[in-house]
Amino acid sequence: MKKTLNIDAKLLKDARIACGAGTDTDAVRLGLEALVRNAAYQRSRLYLGTEKDVEDVPRRREKPASKPASKPASRRRAA
C-alpha cells in the first residue's frame, strides 16, 4: 500500500542506521513492527501480579531418589 508521509530526513537516516535497514521502506516497516511488539508487551505487563492469592509454581521437577538406569548392553563401549 502506498502512503505519503512527512518524515524528518535525519530521523529516517538515523533509524536506517540503527536497525540496519537497506531502504527507507524497510526502516519504516521495522519501526512499525517494533512499535506493535512493544505495545503488545505493555498490554501483557498489565496482568503481572494481578492474582493475589496464587501459590508459587515450582520451577524444577523433583527427582525420585532411585538408582540411575543401567545402559543396555548394545550401547556399552568396548574397553
Gaussian input, Z-matrix of N, CA and C with variables (Angstrom, degrees):
# hf/3-21g

backbone

0 1
 N
 C     1     B1
 C     2     B2     1     A1
 N     3     B3     2     A2     1     D1
 C     4     B4     3     A3     2     D2
 C     5     B5     4     A4     3     D3
 N     6     B6     5     A5     4     D4
 C     7     B7     6     A6     5     D5
 C     8     B8     7     A7     6     D6
 N     9     B9     8     A8     7     D7
 C    10    B10     9     A9     8     D8
 C    11    B11    10    A10     9     D9
 N    12    B12    11    A11    10    D10
 C    13    B13    12    A12    11    D11
 C    14    B14    13    A13    12    D12
 N    15    B15    14    A14    13    D13
 C    16    B16    15    A15    14    D14
 C    17    B17    16    A16    15    D15
 N    18    B18    17    A17    16    D16
 C    19    B19    18    A18    17    D17
 C    20    B20    19    A19    18    D18
 N    21    B21    20    A20    19    D19
 C    22    B22    21    A21    20    D20
 C    23    B23    22    A22    21    D21
 N    24    B24    23    A23    22    D22
 C    25    B25    24    A24    23    D23
 C    26    B26    25    A25    24    D24
 N    27    B27    26    A26    25    D25
 C    28    B28    27    A27    26    D26
 C    29    B29    28    A28    27    D27
 N    30    B30    29    A29    28    D28
 C    31    B31    30    A30    29    D29
 C    32    B32    31    A31    30    D30
 N    33    B33    32    A32    31    D31
 C    34    B34    33    A33    32    D32
 C    35    B35    34    A34    33    D33
 N    36    B36    35    A35    34    D34
 C    37    B37    36    A36    35    D35
 C    38    B38    37    A37    36    D36
 N    39    B39    38    A38    37    D37
 C    40    B40    39    A39    38    D38
 C    41    B41    40    A40    39    D39
 N    42    B42    41    A41    40    D40
 C    43    B43    42    A42    41    D41
 C    44    B44    43    A43    42    D42
 N    45    B45    44    A44    43    D43
 C    46    B46    45    A45    44    D44
 C    47    B47    46    A46    45    D45
 N    48    B48    47    A47    46    D46
 C    49    B49    48    A48    47    D47
 C    50    B50    49    A49    48    D48
 N    51    B51    50    A50    49    D49
 C    52    B52    51    A51    50    D50
 C    53    B53    52    A52    51    D51
 N    54    B54    53    A53    52    D52
 C    55    B55    54    A54    53    D53
 C    56    B56    55    A55    54    D54
 N    57    B57    56    A56    55    D55
 C    58    B58    57    A57    56    D56
 C    59    B59    58    A58    57    D57
 N    60    B60    59    A59    58    D58
 C    61    B61    60    A60    59    D59
 C    62    B62    61    A61    60    D60
 N    63    B63    62    A62    61    D61
 C    64    B64    63    A63    62    D62
 C    65    B65    64    A64    63    D63
 N    66    B66    65    A65    64    D64
 C    67    B67    66    A66    65    D65
 C    68    B68    67    A67    66    D66
 N    69    B69    68    A68    67    D67
 C    70    B70    69    A69    68    D68
 C    71    B71    70    A70    69    D69
 N    72    B72    71    A71    70    D70
 C    73    B73    72    A72    71    D71
 C    74    B74    73    A73    72    D72
 N    75    B75    74    A74    73    D73
 C    76    B76    75    A75    74    D74
 C    77    B77    76    A76    75    D75
 N    78    B78    77    A77    76    D76
 C    79    B79    78    A78    77    D77
 C    80    B80    79    A79    78    D78
 N    81    B81    80    A80    79    D79
 C    82    B82    81    A81    80    D80
 C    83    B83    82    A82    81    D81
 N    84    B84    83    A83    82    D82
 C    85    B85    84    A84    83    D83
 C    86    B86    85    A85    84    D84
 N    87    B87    86    A86    85    D85
 C    88    B88    87    A87    86    D86
 C    89    B89    88    A88    87    D87
 N    90    B90    89    A89    88    D88
 C    91    B91    90    A90    89    D89
 C    92    B92    91    A91    90    D90
 N    93    B93    92    A92    91    D91
 C    94    B94    93    A93    92    D92
 C    95    B95    94    A94    93    D93
 N    96    B96    95    A95    94    D94
 C    97    B97    96    A96    95    D95
 C    98    B98    97    A97    96    D96
 N    99    B99    98    A98    97    D97
 C   100   B100    99    A99    98    D98
 C   101   B101   100   A100    99    D99
 N   102   B102   101   A101   100   D100
 C   103   B103   102   A102   101   D101
 C   104   B104   103   A103   102   D102
 N   105   B105   104   A104   103   D103
 C   106   B106   105   A105   104   D104
 C   107   B107   106   A106   105   D105
 N   108   B108   107   A107   106   D106
 C   109   B109   108   A108   107   D107
 C   110   B110   109   A109   108   D108
 N   111   B111   110   A110   109   D109
 C   112   B112   111   A111   110   D110
 C   113   B113   112   A112   111   D111
 N   114   B114   113   A113   112   D112
 C   115   B115   114   A114   113   D113
 C   116   B116   115   A115   114   D114
 N   117   B117   116   A116   115   D115
 C   118   B118   117   A117   116   D116
 C   119   B119   118   A118   117   D117
 N   120   B120   119   A119   118   D118
 C   121   B121   120   A120   119   D119
 C   122   B122   121   A121   120   D120
 N   123   B123   122   A122   121   D121
 C   124   B124   123   A123   122   D122
 C   125   B125   124   A124   123   D123
 N   126   B126   125   A125   124   D124
 C   127   B127   126   A126   125   D125
 C   128   B128   127   A127   126   D126
 N   129   B129   128   A128   127   D127
 C   130   B130   129   A129   128   D128
 C   131   B131   130   A130   129   D129
 N   132   B132   131   A131   130   D130
 C   133   B133   132   A132   131   D131
 C   134   B134   133   A133   132   D132
 N   135   B135   134   A134   133   D133
 C   136   B136   135   A135   134   D134
 C   137   B137   136   A136   135   D135
 N   138   B138   137   A137   136   D136
 C   139   B139   138   A138   137   D137
 C   140   B140   139   A139   138   D138
 N   141   B141   140   A140   139   D139
 C   142   B142   141   A141   140   D140
 C   143   B143   142   A142   141   D141
 N   144   B144   143   A143   142   D142
 C   145   B145   144   A144   143   D143
 C   146   B146   145   A145   144   D144
 N   147   B147   146   A146   145   D145
 C   148   B148   147   A147   146   D146
 C   149   B149   148   A148   147   D147
 N   150   B150   149   A149   148   D148
 C   151   B151   150   A150   149   D149
 C   152   B152   151   A151   150   D150
 N   153   B153   152   A152   151   D151
 C   154   B154   153   A153   152   D152
 C   155   B155   154   A154   153   D153
 N   156   B156   155   A155   154   D154
 C   157   B157   156   A156   155   D155
 C   158   B158   157   A157   156   D156
 N   159   B159   158   A158   157   D157
 C   160   B160   159   A159   158   D158
 C   161   B161   160   A160   159   D159
 N   162   B162   161   A161   160   D160
 C   163   B163   162   A162   161   D161
 C   164   B164   163   A163   162   D162
 N   165   B165   164   A164   163   D163
 C   166   B166   165   A165   164   D164
 C   167   B167   166   A166   165   D165
 N   168   B168   167   A167   166   D166
 C   169   B169   168   A168   167   D167
 C   170   B170   169   A169   168   D168
 N   171   B171   170   A170   169   D169
 C   172   B172   171   A171   170   D170
 C   173   B173   172   A172   171   D171
 N   174   B174   173   A173   172   D172
 C   175   B175   174   A174   173   D173
 C   176   B176   175   A175   174   D174
 N   177   B177   176   A176   175   D175
 C   178   B178   177   A177   176   D176
 C   179   B179   178   A178   177   D177
 N   180   B180   179   A179   178   D178
 C   181   B181   180   A180   179   D179
 C   182   B182   181   A181   180   D180
 N   183   B183   182   A182   181   D181
 C   184   B184   183   A183   182   D182
 C   185   B185   184   A184   183   D183
 N   186   B186   185   A185   184   D184
 C   187   B187   186   A186   185   D185
 C   188   B188   187   A187   186   D186
 N   189   B189   188   A188   187   D187
 C   190   B190   189   A189   188   D188
 C   191   B191   190   A190   189   D189
 N   192   B192   191   A191   190   D190
 C   193   B193   192   A192   191   D191
 C   194   B194   193   A193   192   D192
 N   195   B195   194   A194   193   D193
 C   196   B196   195   A195   194   D194
 C   197   B197   196   A196   195   D195
 N   198   B198   197   A197   196   D196
 C   199   B199   198   A198   197   D197
 C   200   B200   199   A199   198   D198
 N   201   B201   200   A200   199   D199
 C   202   B202   201   A201   200   D200
 C   203   B203   202   A202   201   D201
 N   204   B204   203   A203   202   D202
 C   205   B205   204   A204   203   D203
 C   206   B206   205   A205   204   D204
 N   207   B207   206   A206   205   D205
 C   208   B208   207   A207   206   D206
 C   209   B209   208   A208   207   D207
 N   210   B210   209   A209   208   D208
 C   211   B211   210   A210   209   D209
 C   212   B212   211   A211   210   D210
 N   213   B213   212   A212   211   D211
 C   214   B214   213   A213   212   D212
 C   215   B215   214   A214   213   D213
 N   216   B216   215   A215   214   D214
 C   217   B217   216   A216   215   D215
 C   218   B218   217   A217   216   D216
 N   219   B219   218   A218   217   D217
 C   220   B220   219   A219   218   D218
 C   221   B221   220   A220   219   D219
 N   222   B222   221   A221   220   D220
 C   223   B223   222   A222   221   D221
 C   224   B224   223   A223   222   D222
 N   225   B225   224   A224   223   D223
 C   226   B226   225   A225   224   D224
 C   227   B227   226   A226   225   D225
 N   228   B228   227   A227   226   D226
 C   229   B229   228   A228   227   D227
 C   230   B230   229   A229   228   D228
 N   231   B231   230   A230   229   D229
 C   232   B232   231   A231   230   D230
 C   233   B233   232   A232   231   D231
 N   234   B234   233   A233   232   D232
 C   235   B235   234   A234   233   D233
 C   236   B236   235   A235   234   D234

   B1=1.4257
   B2=1.5376
   B3=1.2842
   B4=1.4631
   B5=1.5075
   B6=1.3239
   B7=1.4693
   B8=1.5100
   B9=1.3001
   B10=1.4575
   B11=1.5215
   B12=1.3400
   B13=1.4593
   B14=1.5174
   B15=1.3020
   B16=1.4607
   B17=1.5161
   B18=1.3330
   B19=1.4646
   B20=1.5134
   B21=1.3209
   B22=1.4558
   B23=1.5300
   B24=1.3165
   B25=1.4644
   B26=1.5208
   B27=1.3398
   B28=1.4682
   B29=1.5206
   B30=1.3245
   B31=1.4648
   B32=1.5253
   B33=1.3168
   B34=1.4570
   B35=1.5267
   B36=1.3191
   B37=1.4735
   B38=1.5252
   B39=1.3474
   B40=1.4605
   B41=1.5295
   B42=1.3290
   B43=1.4682
   B44=1.5249
   B45=1.3266
   B46=1.4718
   B47=1.5163
   B48=1.3217
   B49=1.4627
   B50=1.5283
   B51=1.3237
   B52=1.4711
   B53=1.5214
   B54=1.3366
   B55=1.4622
   B56=1.5273
   B57=1.3137
   B58=1.4613
   B59=1.5182
   B60=1.3141
   B61=1.4646
   B62=1.5216
   B63=1.3235
   B64=1.4574
   B65=1.5159
   B66=1.3159
   B67=1.4640
   B68=1.5220
   B69=1.3260
   B70=1.4660
   B71=1.5290
   B72=1.3267
   B73=1.4600
   B74=1.5236
   B75=1.3271
   B76=1.4695
   B77=1.5209
   B78=1.3236
   B79=1.4650
   B80=1.5283
   B81=1.3264
   B82=1.4653
   B83=1.5168
   B84=1.3477
   B85=1.4628
   B86=1.5250
   B87=1.3314
   B88=1.4645
   B89=1.5247
   B90=1.3140
   B91=1.4595
   B92=1.5114
   B93=1.3266
   B94=1.4616
   B95=1.5279
   B96=1.3384
   B97=1.4677
   B98=1.5259
   B99=1.3239
   B100=1.4642
   B101=1.5280
   B102=1.3057
   B103=1.4623
   B104=1.5278
   B105=1.3232
   B106=1.4608
   B107=1.5252
   B108=1.3438
   B109=1.4744
   B110=1.5189
   B111=1.3280
   B112=1.4587
   B113=1.5290
   B114=1.3175
   B115=1.4704
   B116=1.5297
   B117=1.3372
   B118=1.4712
   B119=1.5254
   B120=1.3251
   B121=1.4665
   B122=1.5279
   B123=1.3125
   B124=1.4561
   B125=1.5259
   B126=1.3431
   B127=1.4654
   B128=1.5199
   B129=1.3271
   B130=1.4617
   B131=1.5310
   B132=1.3210
   B133=1.4633
   B134=1.5223
   B135=1.3303
   B136=1.4621
   B137=1.5272
   B138=1.3440
   B139=1.4591
   B140=1.5224
   B141=1.3085
   B142=1.4574
   B143=1.5206
   B144=1.3131
   B145=1.4537
   B146=1.5124
   B147=1.3208
   B148=1.4569
   B149=1.5263
   B150=1.3462
   B151=1.4568
   B152=1.5258
   B153=1.3249
   B154=1.4602
   B155=1.5237
   B156=1.3183
   B157=1.4647
   B158=1.5206
   B159=1.3082
   B160=1.4598
   B161=1.5353
   B162=1.3459
   B163=1.4622
   B164=1.5215
   B165=1.3278
   B166=1.4542
   B167=1.5226
   B168=1.3193
   B169=1.4575
   B170=1.5187
   B171=1.3463
   B172=1.4593
   B173=1.5343
   B174=1.3047
   B175=1.4619
   B176=1.5253
   B177=1.3213
   B178=1.4638
   B179=1.5226
   B180=1.2972
   B181=1.4588
   B182=1.5199
   B183=1.3117
   B184=1.4650
   B185=1.5185
   B186=1.3405
   B187=1.4559
   B188=1.5262
   B189=1.3404
   B190=1.4630
   B191=1.5233
   B192=1.3236
   B193=1.4678
   B194=1.5189
   B195=1.3168
   B196=1.4639
   B197=1.5146
   B198=1.3239
   B199=1.4560
   B200=1.5246
   B201=1.3180
   B202=1.4598
   B203=1.5234
   B204=1.3029
   B205=1.4543
   B206=1.5175
   B207=1.3533
   B208=1.4627
   B209=1.5162
   B210=1.3183
   B211=1.4541
   B212=1.5249
   B213=1.3381
   B214=1.4591
   B215=1.5190
   B216=1.3161
   B217=1.4624
   B218=1.5242
   B219=1.3099
   B220=1.4642
   B221=1.5171
   B222=1.3235
   B223=1.4566
   B224=1.5304
   B225=1.3194
   B226=1.4674
   B227=1.5220
   B228=1.3089
   B229=1.4701
   B230=1.5183
   B231=1.2903
   B232=1.4768
   B233=1.5158
   B234=1.3215
   B235=1.4658
   B236=1.4965
   A1=107.37
   A2=115.80
   A3=120.57
   A4=109.81
   A5=115.45
   A6=123.62
   A7=107.72
   A8=116.14
   A9=121.49
   A10=107.14
   A11=115.93
   A12=121.35
   A13=110.18
   A14=116.64
   A15=121.84
   A16=107.58
   A17=115.79
   A18=121.68
   A19=108.13
   A20=116.27
   A21=121.79
   A22=109.05
   A23=117.98
   A24=122.75
   A25=112.07
   A26=117.18
   A27=120.04
   A28=110.84
   A29=117.34
   A30=121.16
   A31=110.62
   A32=117.31
   A33=120.99
   A34=111.08
   A35=116.53
   A36=120.35
   A37=110.30
   A38=116.92
   A39=120.93
   A40=111.12
   A41=117.27
   A42=121.45
   A43=110.24
   A44=116.70
   A45=119.91
   A46=111.10
   A47=117.19
   A48=121.01
   A49=110.26
   A50=116.47
   A51=121.14
   A52=112.33
   A53=116.97
   A54=118.47
   A55=112.88
   A56=117.31
   A57=120.62
   A58=113.12
   A59=117.13
   A60=121.12
   A61=110.18
   A62=115.50
   A63=120.41
   A64=113.38
   A65=116.00
   A66=120.21
   A67=109.79
   A68=114.70
   A69=119.79
   A70=110.47
   A71=116.13
   A72=120.93
   A73=110.99
   A74=117.05
   A75=120.82
   A76=111.03
   A77=116.99
   A78=120.84
   A79=110.80
   A80=116.69
   A81=120.07
   A82=110.07
   A83=117.81
   A84=121.57
   A85=110.88
   A86=117.26
   A87=120.62
   A88=111.26
   A89=116.72
   A90=120.17
   A91=112.14
   A92=116.75
   A93=120.41
   A94=111.21
   A95=116.87
   A96=119.98
   A97=110.62
   A98=116.75
   A99=120.35
   A100=110.95
   A101=116.79
   A102=121.40
   A103=111.26
   A104=117.32
   A105=121.93
   A106=110.44
   A107=117.12
   A108=121.75
   A109=110.33
   A110=117.09
   A111=121.13
   A112=110.98
   A113=117.15
   A114=120.43
   A115=110.53
   A116=117.49
   A117=120.98
   A118=109.74
   A119=117.02
   A120=120.92
   A121=110.45
   A122=117.57
   A123=120.96
   A124=111.40
   A125=117.02
   A126=119.72
   A127=110.77
   A128=117.94
   A129=120.30
   A130=111.25
   A131=118.24
   A132=121.43
   A133=112.17
   A134=117.45
   A135=120.56
   A136=111.75
   A137=116.53
   A138=120.63
   A139=112.86
   A140=117.97
   A141=122.22
   A142=110.62
   A143=116.19
   A144=121.24
   A145=114.83
   A146=118.88
   A147=119.63
   A148=112.92
   A149=118.42
   A150=121.10
   A151=108.01
   A152=117.48
   A153=121.86
   A154=114.51
   A155=119.30
   A156=121.53
   A157=113.31
   A158=117.59
   A159=120.59
   A160=109.73
   A161=116.18
   A162=121.08
   A163=109.03
   A164=115.12
   A165=120.13
   A166=109.39
   A167=116.89
   A168=122.16
   A169=108.55
   A170=118.09
   A171=119.16
   A172=110.44
   A173=116.49
   A174=120.99
   A175=113.16
   A176=118.00
   A177=121.11
   A178=109.18
   A179=115.50
   A180=119.59
   A181=108.79
   A182=114.78
   A183=119.31
   A184=108.17
   A185=117.20
   A186=121.30
   A187=108.52
   A188=116.92
   A189=118.76
   A190=110.20
   A191=116.67
   A192=121.92
   A193=108.32
   A194=117.50
   A195=122.01
   A196=108.95
   A197=115.59
   A198=121.02
   A199=109.35
   A200=116.65
   A201=118.42
   A202=110.06
   A203=117.95
   A204=122.09
   A205=109.49
   A206=115.37
   A207=118.99
   A208=109.40
   A209=115.50
   A210=120.46
   A211=109.62
   A212=117.91
   A213=119.62
   A214=110.38
   A215=116.35
   A216=121.57
   A217=111.83
   A218=117.61
   A219=120.09
   A220=112.76
   A221=118.35
   A222=122.90
   A223=112.74
   A224=117.81
   A225=120.17
   A226=109.98
   A227=115.02
   A228=120.39
   A229=109.96
   A230=116.12
   A231=121.55
   A232=107.54
   A233=116.28
   A234=120.27
   A235=111.93
   D1=138.38
   D2=178.61
   D3=-96.94
   D4=138.01
   D5=176.46
   D6=-137.59
   D7=148.02
   D8=172.76
   D9=-101.43
   D10=121.80
   D11=-177.85
   D12=-126.01
   D13=145.63
   D14=172.60
   D15=-101.69
   D16=105.36
   D17=-177.31
   D18=-123.10
   D19=135.83
   D20=177.56
   D21=-60.36
   D22=128.44
   D23=-175.44
   D24=-62.00
   D25=-41.41
   D26=179.84
   D27=-66.97
   D28=-40.68
   D29=178.58
   D30=-62.50
   D31=-43.21
   D32=179.34
   D33=-65.83
   D34=-40.26
   D35=177.94
   D36=-63.57
   D37=-44.93
   D38=178.50
   D39=-63.01
   D40=-38.16
   D41=179.16
   D42=-65.85
   D43=-42.26
   D44=178.45
   D45=-61.05
   D46=-42.38
   D47=179.39
   D48=-66.98
   D49=-43.50
   D50=-176.51
   D51=-62.94
   D52=-39.50
   D53=-176.23
   D54=-100.99
   D55=-2.81
   D56=177.73
   D57=72.94
   D58=24.77
   D59=-179.43
   D60=-74.42
   D61=145.15
   D62=179.25
   D63=-85.24
   D64=-26.67
   D65=-177.66
   D66=-131.37
   D67=164.83
   D68=176.23
   D69=-62.47
   D70=-39.59
   D71=179.49
   D72=-60.85
   D73=-43.66
   D74=178.13
   D75=-62.79
   D76=-40.19
   D77=-179.83
   D78=-63.81
   D79=-43.62
   D80=179.36
   D81=-66.00
   D82=-43.09
   D83=179.68
   D84=-61.51
   D85=-46.53
   D86=179.56
   D87=-63.52
   D88=-38.12
   D89=178.03
   D90=-65.50
   D91=-42.15
   D92=178.50
   D93=-66.43
   D94=-39.95
   D95=177.52
   D96=-62.30
   D97=-41.45
   D98=178.68
   D99=-64.86
   D100=-38.60
   D101=178.19
   D102=-63.29
   D103=-44.72
   D104=179.09
   D105=-65.21
   D106=-42.44
   D107=178.70
   D108=-62.05
   D109=-43.07
   D110=-179.39
   D111=-65.98
   D112=-39.87
   D113=178.78
   D114=-64.10
   D115=-40.53
   D116=178.19
   D117=-64.68
   D118=-40.62
   D119=178.04
   D120=-62.54
   D121=-44.42
   D122=179.86
   D123=-62.78
   D124=-39.28
   D125=177.69
   D126=-64.75
   D127=-40.52
   D128=-179.05
   D129=-69.05
   D130=-28.57
   D131=177.97
   D132=-66.32
   D133=-22.44
   D134=178.87
   D135=-62.40
   D136=-25.97
   D137=-178.09
   D138=-87.10
   D139=-6.90
   D140=-177.33
   D141=-65.49
   D142=118.00
   D143=175.79
   D144=74.98
   D145=25.19
   D146=-177.62
   D147=-85.98
   D148=-16.81
   D149=-179.85
   D150=-100.51
   D151=106.93
   D152=-170.10
   D153=-77.23
   D154=-31.33
   D155=-174.96
   D156=-100.85
   D157=21.75
   D158=-177.80
   D159=-77.39
   D160=144.04
   D161=176.85
   D162=-84.85
   D163=149.91
   D164=178.68
   D165=-67.24
   D166=140.25
   D167=-179.54
   D168=-92.96
   D169=127.93
   D170=177.26
   D171=-63.50
   D172=137.05
   D173=-175.47
   D174=-91.22
   D175=-17.66
   D176=-179.56
   D177=-128.05
   D178=149.23
   D179=176.12
   D180=-81.21
   D181=139.38
   D182=176.28
   D183=-77.87
   D184=129.85
   D185=-179.81
   D186=-90.66
   D187=135.68
   D188=177.54
   D189=-68.40
   D190=146.77
   D191=180.00
   D192=-81.30
   D193=85.60
   D194=178.57
   D195=-137.88
   D196=168.66
   D197=179.72
   D198=-71.80
   D199=146.14
   D200=175.29
   D201=-67.52
   D202=144.96
   D203=179.84
   D204=-68.23
   D205=140.25
   D206=178.76
   D207=-79.98
   D208=154.71
   D209=-178.83
   D210=-75.56
   D211=147.27
   D212=174.54
   D213=-64.63
   D214=153.85
   D215=-176.79
   D216=-58.36
   D217=-35.10
   D218=-178.06
   D219=-69.72
   D220=-19.03
   D221=-178.15
   D222=-94.60
   D223=-11.84
   D224=-177.44
   D225=-71.15
   D226=145.00
   D227=177.46
   D228=-82.84
   D229=145.68
   D230=175.96
   D231=-79.73
   D232=137.37
   D233=-178.64
   D234=-90.23

